[in-house]
Each structure stands twice: as C-alpha cells, then as structure tokens.
Amino acid sequence: MLVVIGNATAAPGRCDELVAAARVVAAATRGDDGCLAYTFAADVEDPDRILGVEVWRDAVTAPASVRQNRIDSPQIVRANSSRPISRP
C-alpha cells in the first residue's frame, strides 16, 4: 500500500474554483486502477488550502497518478506538492 498526501493553495479569491477542480480530480482518480481511496479536505489553518489524500494498492499502480498534476491551471493553484509518506 502507498499513501500520498498533497496540498494545493488557491490563488487569492479562487478557493471555490480549486474545490470544484478537486472534485473533478477526485472523481477521475477514483476510477484509476489500484486506487483504493482519494479524497480532499479543508486545511483548518489556511482557508485557501486543501489537502489531498491518495491510497494506492501498491507502488506499481500509483506512479502514473502521483506524477500527474490533474489540476493544471496556474491561475487557480498557487502551489501544489505531493509526496509519498508511507511505503510498507
């Protein structure tokens, strides 16, 4: 199992657009082979930031999605990073 936690911070005044884009990303990614869970949550300290959590069956099925940045609009996203945090 591979767990990936990432974040994205909306450009000022564009958080609603970021959340809408995140919904599309989550729906698309949940259909990927090996995806066990994919969700976004609000950051309690920064109202413009959302956190993403991906759970993959294994490292073989995860890399294609982990390398993709499906929210590809620099006008909406101010910063984006993802990193694996757990590899049993």
C-alpha positions as CSV (number, residue, x, y, z in Angstrom):
1,M,0.0,0.0,0.0
2,L,1.2,3.5,-0.8
3,V,-0.3,6.6,0.9
4,V,0.3,10.0,-0.7
5,I,-0.6,13.3,0.9
6,G,-0.5,16.5,-1.1
7,N,-1.8,20.0,-0.9
8,A,-2.9,22.9,-3.2
9,T,-3.3,26.5,-2.2
10,A,-5.8,28.6,-4.2
11,A,-4.8,32.0,-5.7
12,P,-6.5,34.8,-3.7
13,G,-10.2,34.7,-4.1
14,R,-10.2,31.4,-6.1
15,C,-10.7,28.7,-3.5
16,D,-14.2,27.8,-4.8
17,E,-12.7,27.1,-8.2
18,L,-10.0,25.0,-6.6
19,V,-12.5,23.0,-4.7
20,A,-14.6,22.4,-7.9
21,A,-11.4,21.3,-9.7
22,A,-10.5,19.0,-6.8
23,R,-14.0,17.3,-7.1
24,V,-13.3,16.6,-10.8
25,V,-9.8,15.2,-10.0
26,A,-11.1,13.0,-7.1
27,A,-13.8,11.5,-9.3
28,A,-11.4,10.8,-12.2
29,T,-8.7,9.4,-9.9
30,R,-11.0,7.0,-8.0
31,G,-11.5,5.2,-11.3
32,D,-7.8,4.6,-11.8
33,D,-6.5,1.0,-11.5
34,G,-5.2,0.4,-8.0
35,C,-6.8,3.5,-6.3
36,L,-8.2,2.4,-3.0
37,A,-9.2,5.9,-1.8
38,Y,-8.9,9.5,-2.9
39,T,-10.2,12.5,-1.1
40,F,-9.7,16.2,-0.4
41,A,-10.2,18.1,2.9
42,A,-10.0,21.7,4.0
43,D,-6.9,22.9,5.8
44,V,-8.1,24.2,9.2
45,E,-5.3,26.7,9.4
46,D,-5.4,28.2,5.8
47,P,-8.9,28.7,4.3
48,D,-7.3,28.8,0.8
49,R,-5.6,25.5,1.1
50,I,-6.9,21.9,0.5
51,L,-5.2,18.7,1.4
52,G,-5.4,15.6,-0.8
53,V,-5.0,12.0,0.4
54,E,-4.5,9.1,-2.0
55,V,-4.3,5.4,-1.0
56,W,-3.0,3.0,-3.6
57,R,-2.9,-0.7,-3.7
58,D,0.9,-0.7,-4.3
59,A,3.7,1.4,-5.7
60,V,3.3,-0.2,-9.1
61,T,-0.2,1.2,-9.7
62,A,0.4,4.6,-8.1
63,P,3.2,6.3,-10.0
64,A,1.2,7.4,-13.1
65,S,-1.3,9.3,-10.9
66,V,1.3,10.5,-8.5
67,R,3.3,12.1,-11.3
68,Q,0.3,13.7,-12.9
69,N,-0.9,17.1,-11.8
70,R,-4.5,16.9,-12.8
71,I,-5.2,20.4,-11.5
72,D,-3.2,22.1,-14.2
73,S,-4.4,25.7,-14.1
74,P,-1.7,28.0,-12.7
75,Q,-4.4,30.7,-12.4
76,I,-6.3,28.7,-9.8
77,V,-3.5,26.9,-7.9
78,R,-0.8,29.0,-6.2
79,A,1.3,26.0,-5.0
80,N,1.0,22.2,-5.3
81,S,3.0,19.4,-3.9
82,S,2.6,15.7,-3.3
83,R,4.9,13.3,-1.6
84,P,4.6,9.7,-0.6
85,I,4.6,9.4,3.2
86,S,4.2,5.6,3.7
87,R,5.6,2.6,1.9
88,P,5.1,-0.6,3.9
